[in-house]
Amino acid sequence: MNTIRLQSDGAIIDKRKPVETDPLSYLSFKVELAEDFTLRSFFRMITRYPLLVKLNAFFPSYLEQYRACPEGNCVGAGFDFLEFGKTVEMIGFPGEPRLEIYHSLRGVYGTEVGEIKSSRLERLLDLPLRLGKLKHVVFGDRMEDFEFETVFILFEFVDGIAWELSFHGTPDACDLRR
């Protein structure tokens, strides 16, 4: 599988060279993140490659929020880092069997995982962002939960973060960490 590396300055690197123009041809490539990649790096990438904005109707709004944030030290949500993950749920008896696949962006503090939707963007931007594992949940007579190493492609990374950010918008007065 072809692999690209996402740098903290927002550059997409393919074969040790920055992608200069068409990022859309890389949407099916496996993503690796630089060690210092943050949510701010994600927004730098979206800004650097304006074609990526077309992947989600809410990106213009997200970019407006991003630009309104301070240029540094945007931490304070109570997390050590952010983790982008994938979940596959197999839902069976009782009822009609089905399979659901979705992505998540969560905050991690020690060994605890928490939702970020009650944290404002300016408290998340400079937290390290890491790729997590695939969580496989089987619902049936009993629930089983497994974790696996997995691959994330650029499209699901961009779209998945956009989806998670769609739940944001909490007023400052409601920005609480449990």
C-alpha positions in Angstrom: 0.0 0.0 0.0 1.3 3.5 -0.9 2.1 5.6 2.2 2.3 9.3 2.8 3.6 11.1 5.9 1.8 14.2 7.3 4.2 16.7 8.7 3.5 19.2 11.5 3.7 22.2 9.0 0.8 20.7 7.1 2.9 19.2 4.3 2.0 15.9 2.8 5.2 13.9 2.0 5.3 11.3 -0.7 8.6 9.5 -1.3 10.4 12.1 0.8 9.1 15.0 -1.3 6.3 17.4 -0.4 3.1 17.1 -2.5 2.9 20.4 -4.3 -0.5 20.4 -6.0 -3.1 17.7 -6.2 -3.7 16.1 -2.8 -6.9 14.3 -4.0 -4.8 11.7 -5.8 -3.5 10.7 -2.4 -6.8 10.1 -0.7 -6.4 6.3 -0.8 -2.9 6.4 0.6 -2.0 5.0 4.0 -1.3 7.9 6.5 1.6 8.1 8.9 1.9 11.1 11.2 5.0 12.9 12.2 5.8 12.6 15.9 5.0 16.3 16.5 1.7 16.2 14.5 -1.1 18.1 16.3 -4.7 19.1 15.5 -3.1 22.4 14.5 -1.0 20.5 11.9 -4.3 19.1 10.5 -5.6 22.6 10.0 -2.3 23.6 8.4 -2.7 20.8 6.0 -6.3 21.8 5.1 -5.1 25.4 4.6 -2.0 24.3 2.5 -4.2 22.1 0.3 -7.4 24.0 -0.4 -8.8 21.2 -2.5 -9.2 19.2 0.8 -11.8 21.8 1.9 -14.2 20.5 -0.7 -14.3 17.1 1.1 -16.6 18.5 3.8 -19.2 21.3 3.7 -18.2 22.4 7.2 -14.5 23.0 6.6 -15.0 26.8 5.9 -16.6 27.1 9.3 -13.9 25.0 11.0 -11.2 27.1 9.3 -12.8 30.3 10.6 -12.8 28.9 14.1 -9.2 27.8 13.7 -8.0 31.2 12.5 -9.7 32.8 15.5 -7.6 30.7 17.9 -4.3 31.9 19.4 -1.2 31.0 17.4 0.2 28.7 20.1 -0.2 27.1 23.5 -3.7 25.9 22.7 -3.9 23.2 25.3 -5.9 22.8 28.5 -8.6 20.3 27.8 -7.1 18.0 30.4 -5.8 15.4 27.9 -2.3 14.2 27.2 -3.0 13.7 23.5 -5.7 13.2 20.9 -6.3 9.8 19.3 -8.0 9.1 16.0 -9.5 5.6 15.9 -11.7 3.3 14.0 -14.6 1.1 15.3 -16.3 -1.8 13.6 -19.4 -2.9 15.3 -21.1 -6.2 14.4 -24.6 -6.1 15.8 -26.6 -9.3 15.7 -29.4 -11.1 17.6 -31.9 -9.9 18.6 -33.0 -8.0 15.5 -31.6 -7.7 12.0 -27.8 -8.3 11.8 -25.8 -5.3 10.7 -22.3 -3.9 10.5 -21.4 -0.3 11.4 -18.0 1.3 10.8 -17.1 4.8 12.2 -14.2 6.9 13.2 -13.6 8.8 16.4 -11.3 11.5 17.7 -10.9 11.3 21.5 -8.8 12.7 24.2 -6.5 10.4 26.2 -5.4 11.2 29.7 -3.2 8.4 31.2 -5.2 5.3 30.5 -8.6 7.1 30.3 -10.3 8.0 27.1 -12.7 10.8 26.9 -14.9 12.7 24.5 -13.6 16.0 23.1 -17.0 17.4 22.1 -17.3 19.5 25.2 -13.7 20.9 24.8 -13.3 24.1 22.8 -11.0 24.0 19.7 -8.6 26.5 21.3 -8.0 23.9 24.1 -7.2 21.1 21.7 -5.1 22.5 18.8 -1.6 22.0 20.2 -2.2 18.5 21.7 -0.3 15.7 20.0 -2.5 13.8 17.6 -1.9 10.0 17.2 -3.4 7.2 15.2 -5.1 4.6 17.3 -6.2 1.0 16.8 -9.2 -0.6 15.3 -11.7 -1.5 17.9 -13.9 -4.4 16.9 -17.1 -4.8 19.0 -19.4 -7.8 18.6 -22.9 -7.4 20.0 -25.0 -10.6 20.3 -25.8 -12.9 23.2 -22.8 -11.4 24.9 -20.6 -8.4 24.0 -17.0 -9.0 22.9 -14.4 -6.3 22.4 -11.2 -6.7 20.4 -8.4 -4.2 19.3 -6.2 -4.6 16.2 -3.5 -2.6 14.5 -5.0 -1.0 11.4 -4.4 1.3 8.5 -5.9 4.8 8.0 -6.1 6.3 4.6 -6.0 10.1 4.0 -9.7 10.3 3.1 -10.9 8.7 6.3 -8.5 10.7 8.4 -9.7 14.0 6.9 -13.4 13.1 6.8 -13.3 11.4 10.3 -11.8 14.5 12.0 -14.3 16.7 10.1 -17.1 14.5 11.4 -15.9 14.7 15.0 -15.5 18.5 14.8 -19.1 18.8 13.7 -20.1 18.1 17.4 -18.2 21.2 18.6 -19.5 24.6 19.6 -19.7 24.4 23.3 -19.8 27.8 25.0 -16.8 28.7 27.3 -19.1 28.4 30.4 -19.8 24.7 29.5 -16.1 23.8 28.8 -15.7 21.3 31.7 -13.4 18.3 32.2 -14.8 15.5 34.4 
